[in-house]
Amino acid sequence: MALQQCRHQLQINTSGQGFTRLDDRINQWLGSTGVLDGALHLTCLHTSASLTINENADPRVLEDLSSWMNRVVPRVHPYRHDDEGIDDMPAHIRTALTAQTMTLGIERGRLVLGCWQAVYLWEHRDAPHQRRIACHVIGEMTVEQEESTHNTKTKTLLSRRNDNRAN
């Protein structure tokens, strides 16, 4: 089997501060890549939102995380950076305390997650935002995908060769 690389950006609309589950969208995209086994690297392309893996069964876990973060990083504080509002600097600090990147395993074309785990985008701003998550997957692809890719590359090379012939 050959290794395949694919890049993509997920566009995520948030509802303001809180969690947006991503693993279903990521698995849907992974299914389109043809990659069966490999690794996926995710990067949140913003300084006021982050990525986390956490429990997907009990919503109180996410509520407790938010409550804890609100105590650790208070909104009311004499922050100097407040150009975009009272939630601006706390959002940057919350992002610095969490993660903007993560790498996950892929098996049988799906994310490797535990039974109670999910991947979330954690929005730290009050207002809704459109967020982008860069996805970079590398891994072994299906035989069908490998054959399709090989045939496309062969046709492209033959086309280039034939276009450059002087008759």
C-alpha distance (Angstrom), angle and dihedral (degrees) to the residues before:
residue distance angle dihedral
M1 . . .
A2 3.79 . .
L3 3.76 126.8 .
Q4 3.79 117.4 -110.6
Q5 3.81 128.3 -163.4
C6 3.79 124.2 -159.1
R7 3.78 132.7 176.5
H8 3.78 127.8 -161.5
Q9 3.79 140.6 158.4
L10 3.78 121.2 -134.9
Q11 3.81 115.0 -147.8
I12 3.79 109.6 -146.0
N13 3.80 124.2 -172.3
T14 3.79 111.0 -154.7
S15 3.79 127.6 -160.2
G16 3.78 92.7 -139.5
Q17 3.78 127.4 -86.1
G18 3.80 112.3 11.1
F19 3.78 144.8 58.3
T20 3.81 130.2 -47.9
R21 3.78 115.9 -167.9
L22 3.82 113.1 -129.3
D23 3.82 109.3 174.1
D24 3.84 95.8 90.3
R25 3.82 91.6 52.0
I26 3.80 91.4 44.8
N27 3.82 92.6 49.4
Q28 3.81 90.2 48.9
W29 3.80 90.7 53.6
L30 3.83 92.0 43.9
G31 3.81 88.7 55.3
S32 3.80 89.5 58.6
T33 3.82 93.5 52.8
G34 3.80 97.2 62.4
V35 3.81 90.9 -132.6
L36 3.81 110.3 143.1
D37 3.80 103.8 177.0
G38 3.78 128.6 13.4
A39 3.78 143.7 77.7
L40 3.78 134.1 -57.3
H41 3.79 122.2 -154.8
L42 3.82 117.6 -160.6
T43 3.81 126.6 -165.7
C44 3.79 125.1 -173.7
L45 3.81 104.1 -142.1
H46 3.81 95.6 -150.3
T47 3.81 138.6 79.7
S48 3.81 96.3 -141.9
A49 3.82 101.4 50.2
S50 3.79 132.9 53.9
L51 3.80 145.7 -170.3
T52 3.78 126.7 -112.6
I53 3.78 140.7 169.0
N54 3.75 113.2 -140.2
E55 3.78 146.2 141.5
N56 3.79 117.1 -49.4
A57 3.82 100.1 -172.1
D58 3.80 106.6 64.6
P59 3.84 116.0 42.8
R60 3.80 89.1 -158.9
V61 3.81 88.3 75.4
L62 3.81 91.1 63.9
E63 3.82 90.4 42.9
D64 3.81 90.0 52.9
L65 3.82 91.3 48.3
S66 3.80 90.2 52.6
S67 3.80 91.6 46.6
W68 3.81 91.5 49.9
M69 3.82 91.9 48.0
N70 3.82 91.0 50.2
R71 3.82 89.6 55.5
V72 3.81 94.3 45.2
V73 3.82 95.0 45.6
P74 3.81 108.8 31.4
R75 3.78 120.3 -158.4
V76 3.80 92.8 -143.3
H77 3.78 107.1 67.7
P78 3.81 132.7 114.1
Y79 3.82 93.7 -96.7
R80 3.79 113.2 170.3
H81 3.80 94.4 -149.4
D82 3.80 105.1 69.6
D83 3.81 101.9 129.0
E84 3.80 94.1 129.1
G85 3.80 98.4 38.2
I86 3.78 143.8 -76.9
D87 3.83 92.3 -54.6
D88 3.82 94.7 51.7
M89 3.81 103.9 88.3
P90 3.81 95.5 34.0
A91 3.83 87.4 55.5
H92 3.81 91.1 53.9
I93 3.81 91.9 49.0
R94 3.81 91.8 47.8
T95 3.78 89.8 52.1
A96 3.81 90.6 49.8
L97 3.82 90.0 52.8
T98 3.80 94.3 49.8
A99 3.82 132.5 40.8
Q100 3.78 133.5 -76.1
T101 3.81 94.6 -178.2
M102 3.78 137.1 41.4
T103 3.78 138.1 168.7
L104 3.80 120.6 -144.2
G105 3.78 133.9 -174.8
I106 3.80 123.2 -115.0
E107 3.81 123.4 -148.5
R108 3.81 124.4 175.4
G109 3.82 89.7 -5.4
R110 3.82 95.7 -56.6
L111 3.79 137.6 96.1
V112 3.79 115.8 -90.4
L113 3.80 103.6 -123.7
G114 3.78 133.1 151.1
C115 3.78 120.9 -106.2
W116 3.82 93.8 -94.8
Q117 3.81 98.5 33.5
A118 3.78 129.9 107.3
V119 3.81 134.4 170.7
Y120 3.81 114.3 -119.6
L121 3.78 138.0 -173.1
W122 3.81 105.6 -139.4
E123 3.80 110.3 -150.6
H124 3.80 111.1 -154.6
R125 3.82 98.6 -175.9
D126 3.82 124.4 86.4
A127 3.82 97.8 -132.5
P128 3.81 125.6 66.2
H129 3.81 113.5 -93.1
Q130 3.77 138.1 -174.9
R131 3.80 106.8 -123.2
R132 3.80 131.3 -169.0
I133 3.79 125.9 -145.0
A134 3.81 116.4 -165.9
C135 3.81 111.9 -142.5
H136 3.81 123.3 -163.3
V137 3.78 117.9 179.1
I138 3.77 128.1 -176.6
G139 3.75 124.4 178.8
E140 3.77 150.8 101.1
M141 3.77 114.2 -50.1
T142 3.78 132.7 -147.9
V143 3.79 118.2 -84.8
E144 3.83 90.3 -114.3
Q145 3.81 92.1 51.7
E146 3.82 91.1 46.0
E147 3.83 91.5 51.8
S148 3.81 91.7 46.6
T149 3.81 91.9 49.8
H150 3.82 91.2 47.0
N151 3.82 91.8 49.8
T152 3.82 92.1 48.6
K153 3.82 92.0 49.4
T154 3.81 91.3 47.5
K155 3.82 92.1 50.2
T156 3.80 90.9 47.7
L157 3.80 92.6 50.4
L158 3.81 92.3 46.9
S159 3.79 90.6 48.4
R160 3.80 91.7 51.5
R161 3.79 91.2 47.6
N162 3.80 93.1 49.0
D163 3.82 93.0 45.7
N164 3.79 90.9 55.0
R165 3.81 95.7 52.4
A166 3.77 115.8 112.7
N167 3.82 110.0 -141.9
